[in-house]
Amino acid sequence: ECHRFLNVTHLIFFLNRINQTRTTMKPVNLSTQFLLFFIPVAGYYAWYRIGKLWSGFFLNLALGLTVVPLFVFPNMLLYQNFMFLSISIVGFAIKIYFLVKWSKQHNERCENDKKN
């Protein structure tokens, strides 16, 4: 069981490595990143362009799973709409923060690669 987990971990690391080596050549425009981010499926392309496809996927998954308890516990029905909205807004802000942060880091790496 542990051996399978290590294989999956190595596979994810390997796929992340391939993604990072493909995309580290070109700087990205933050406006384009925002546009891609707001289009549901194209958002993954924004993560891909900066070499953070898997990080973006797991960030989306983790923040998406935070709303699951709202549907599991029916006694929270009175607060469900407000909590769902607030969790969604906070999750959205967290994803935008990391997209901007990692895009700027990506652009800095591209500039450093050009100088060397």
C-alpha positions as CSV (number, residue, x, y, z in Angstrom):
1,E,0.0,0.0,0.0
2,C,2.8,2.4,0.9
3,H,4.7,1.4,-2.3
4,R,1.7,2.5,-4.4
5,F,1.5,5.8,-2.6
6,L,5.2,6.4,-3.4
7,N,4.6,5.6,-7.1
8,V,1.8,8.1,-7.3
9,T,3.9,10.7,-5.5
10,H,6.8,10.2,-7.9
11,L,4.4,10.4,-10.8
12,I,3.0,13.7,-9.7
13,F,6.5,15.0,-9.1
14,F,7.6,13.9,-12.5
15,L,4.5,15.4,-14.2
16,N,5.1,18.7,-12.4
17,R,8.7,18.6,-13.4
18,I,7.8,18.1,-17.1
19,N,5.3,21.0,-16.8
20,Q,7.8,23.3,-15.2
21,T,10.5,22.7,-17.8
22,R,8.0,23.3,-20.7
23,T,6.7,26.6,-19.4
24,T,9.6,28.3,-17.9
25,M,10.7,29.9,-21.2
26,K,8.1,32.6,-21.7
27,P,6.9,35.2,-19.3
28,V,3.1,35.5,-18.8
29,N,0.9,38.5,-18.9
30,L,-1.1,38.9,-15.7
31,S,-4.1,40.3,-17.6
32,T,-4.2,37.2,-19.7
33,Q,-3.8,35.0,-16.6
34,F,-6.8,36.7,-15.0
35,L,-8.9,36.3,-18.2
36,L,-8.0,32.6,-18.4
37,F,-8.7,32.2,-14.7
38,F,-12.2,33.5,-14.9
39,I,-13.1,31.1,-17.8
40,P,-13.9,27.8,-15.9
41,V,-12.0,25.2,-17.9
42,A,-9.3,27.6,-19.3
43,G,-8.3,28.3,-15.7
44,Y,-6.3,25.2,-15.7
45,Y,-4.4,26.5,-18.7
46,A,-3.4,29.6,-16.6
47,W,-1.9,27.2,-14.0
48,Y,-0.2,25.2,-16.8
49,R,1.4,28.3,-18.3
50,I,3.3,29.1,-15.1
51,G,4.3,25.5,-14.4
52,K,1.9,25.0,-11.5
53,L,-0.8,22.8,-13.1
54,W,-0.9,20.2,-10.3
55,S,-0.6,22.8,-7.6
56,G,-3.5,24.7,-9.1
57,F,-5.5,21.5,-9.5
58,F,-5.0,20.5,-5.8
59,L,-5.7,24.0,-4.6
60,N,-9.0,23.9,-6.5
61,L,-9.8,20.5,-5.1
62,A,-8.9,21.4,-1.5
63,L,-10.9,24.6,-1.6
64,G,-13.8,22.9,-3.3
65,L,-14.0,20.3,-0.6
66,T,-14.4,22.9,2.1
67,V,-18.1,23.3,1.1
68,V,-18.8,19.5,1.5
69,P,-19.7,19.8,5.2
70,L,-22.4,22.3,4.4
71,F,-24.3,19.6,2.5
72,V,-23.5,16.8,5.0
73,F,-25.0,18.5,8.0
74,P,-28.6,19.5,7.3
75,N,-28.9,21.3,10.7
76,M,-26.8,24.1,9.1
77,L,-29.5,24.7,6.5
78,L,-30.3,28.2,7.9
79,Y,-26.7,29.3,7.3
80,Q,-25.9,27.2,4.3
81,N,-26.3,30.0,1.6
82,F,-24.3,32.5,3.5
83,M,-21.6,30.1,4.4
84,F,-21.4,28.7,0.9
85,L,-21.1,32.2,-0.5
86,S,-18.5,33.3,2.0
87,I,-16.4,30.1,1.6
88,S,-16.6,30.5,-2.2
89,I,-15.5,34.1,-2.1
90,V,-12.6,33.4,0.3
91,G,-11.5,30.3,-1.8
92,F,-11.7,32.4,-4.9
93,A,-9.5,35.1,-3.3
94,I,-7.0,32.5,-2.2
95,K,-6.7,31.0,-5.7
96,I,-6.3,34.5,-7.2
97,Y,-3.6,35.3,-4.6
98,F,-1.6,32.2,-5.5
99,L,-2.1,32.7,-9.3
100,V,-0.7,36.3,-9.1
101,K,2.1,35.3,-6.7
102,W,3.2,32.3,-8.8
103,S,2.8,34.2,-12.1
104,K,5.1,37.0,-10.8
105,Q,7.7,34.4,-9.6
106,H,7.5,32.7,-13.0
107,N,8.1,36.1,-14.7
108,E,11.1,36.7,-12.5
109,R,12.5,33.3,-13.3
110,C,12.1,34.1,-17.0
111,E,14.0,37.4,-16.6
112,N,16.8,35.7,-14.7
113,D,17.1,33.0,-17.4
114,K,17.3,35.7,-20.0
115,K,20.1,37.5,-18.1
116,N,22.1,34.3,-17.7
